[in-house]
Amino acid sequence: MDQKISIKIAERTFNLTASSPQQEEVIRLAADAINRRLDGYTRKNPGKTLVELMSMVALNECACRISFQRDIDARKAEAEQLSSDLANYLTGTGKQQ
């Protein structure tokens, strides 16, 4: 069941709809993370406009997401290789040392 929620980002209120309690939690956590990052950039970069600061937040969050996805992809490839190596070992088709 959809639930209407309100979140605040950069002192602006946004009315959204969450399709589940889990999605609501994720949205609220994301808003909190954005606000914390924005506060940090605001302190480090006085005089920057909100658009500039939010652009920095978006760039940082996207860069983190891409880095995280690359890490996941590398771990997945490593797990697949280990699984293949184990299967080869168990079937006796692996290289003998």
Backbone torsions as a table, in degrees:
resi	resn	phi	psi	omega
1	MET	NA	130.9	-179.8
2	ASP	-70.9	141.7	179.2
3	GLN	-128.0	130.6	178.2
4	LYS	-79.9	132.4	179.1
5	ILE	-132.9	158.5	175.3
6	SER	-121.4	133.2	175.2
7	ILE	-127.0	158.8	179.4
8	LYS	-119.3	127.1	173.7
9	ILE	-130.2	125.5	179.5
10	ALA	52.8	45.5	177.8
11	GLU	63.4	16.2	175.6
12	ARG	-114.7	137.1	-178.6
13	THR	-95.3	135.6	178.2
14	PHE	-123.4	128.9	176.5
15	ASN	-96.5	121.4	-176.4
16	LEU	-128.0	172.3	175.1
17	THR	-121.6	127.8	176.5
18	ALA	-105.9	133.9	-177.2
19	SER	-84.0	-11.4	179.8
20	SER	-158.3	162.8	175.6
21	PRO	-60.0	-34.0	178.9
22	GLN	-65.6	-42.0	178.7
23	GLN	-66.3	-38.1	177.0
24	GLU	-60.1	-44.7	179.5
25	GLU	-60.6	-45.0	-179.9
26	VAL	-62.5	-42.8	179.7
27	ILE	-62.7	-44.8	-179.7
28	ARG	-66.0	-40.1	176.9
29	LEU	-64.2	-40.5	178.7
30	ALA	-64.0	-43.9	178.8
31	ALA	-61.8	-41.8	177.6
32	ASP	-62.5	-43.1	179.5
33	ALA	-63.4	-42.3	178.4
34	ILE	-62.2	-46.2	-178.9
35	ASN	-63.5	-39.4	177.9
36	ARG	-64.7	-45.1	-179.9
37	ARG	-64.6	-41.6	178.8
38	LEU	-62.1	-42.9	177.7
39	ASP	-59.7	-42.5	179.0
40	GLY	-63.4	-45.3	178.5
41	TYR	-66.2	-35.7	179.4
42	THR	-63.6	-42.2	179.0
43	ARG	-67.6	-38.8	-177.1
44	LYS	-80.5	-20.2	-175.2
45	ASN	-131.0	65.0	-179.6
46	PRO	-62.7	145.4	178.9
47	GLY	91.9	-11.5	177.9
48	LYS	-77.2	148.2	178.2
49	THR	-75.9	163.5	178.2
50	LEU	-61.2	-38.0	178.5
51	VAL	-62.4	-43.5	178.4
52	GLU	-63.6	-44.1	-179.8
53	LEU	-65.0	-43.8	179.0
54	MET	-66.6	-32.5	175.5
55	SER	-64.2	-39.6	177.9
56	MET	-66.0	-40.6	177.4
57	VAL	-62.0	-47.5	-178.7
58	ALA	-62.0	-43.2	179.1
59	LEU	-61.6	-45.8	-179.4
60	ASN	-63.4	-45.4	-179.1
61	GLU	-64.8	-39.8	179.8
62	CYS	-68.6	-41.5	178.2
63	ALA	-61.9	-41.2	177.2
64	CYS	-63.4	-41.2	179.9
65	ARG	-64.2	-43.8	179.5
66	ILE	-64.5	-43.3	178.3
67	SER	-61.4	-43.7	179.0
68	PHE	-63.3	-43.1	180.0
69	GLN	-63.9	-40.0	177.4
70	ARG	-62.8	-39.8	178.2
71	ASP	-64.2	-42.9	177.4
72	ILE	-61.5	-45.1	-179.7
73	ASP	-61.4	-41.0	178.9
74	ALA	-65.2	-42.3	179.4
75	ARG	-66.2	-37.4	178.6
76	LYS	-65.1	-43.3	178.5
77	ALA	-64.1	-40.0	178.2
78	GLU	-63.7	-42.7	178.9
79	ALA	-64.4	-41.1	178.1
80	GLU	-63.4	-40.7	179.2
81	GLN	-66.2	-42.9	178.0
82	LEU	-63.3	-40.3	177.9
83	SER	-63.3	-42.5	178.1
84	SER	-64.4	-45.2	178.5
85	ASP	-60.5	-42.3	179.6
86	LEU	-65.0	-44.5	178.9
87	ALA	-61.2	-42.9	178.1
88	ASN	-63.0	-41.2	179.7
89	TYR	-63.9	-45.4	-177.1
90	LEU	-68.6	-29.2	178.7
91	THR	-91.3	-2.5	177.4
92	GLY	80.4	11.0	179.1
93	THR	-95.4	2.5	178.7
94	GLY	-75.6	163.5	179.5
95	LYS	-69.3	139.1	176.1
96	GLN	-87.1	139.6	178.0
97	GLN	-102.9	NA	NA
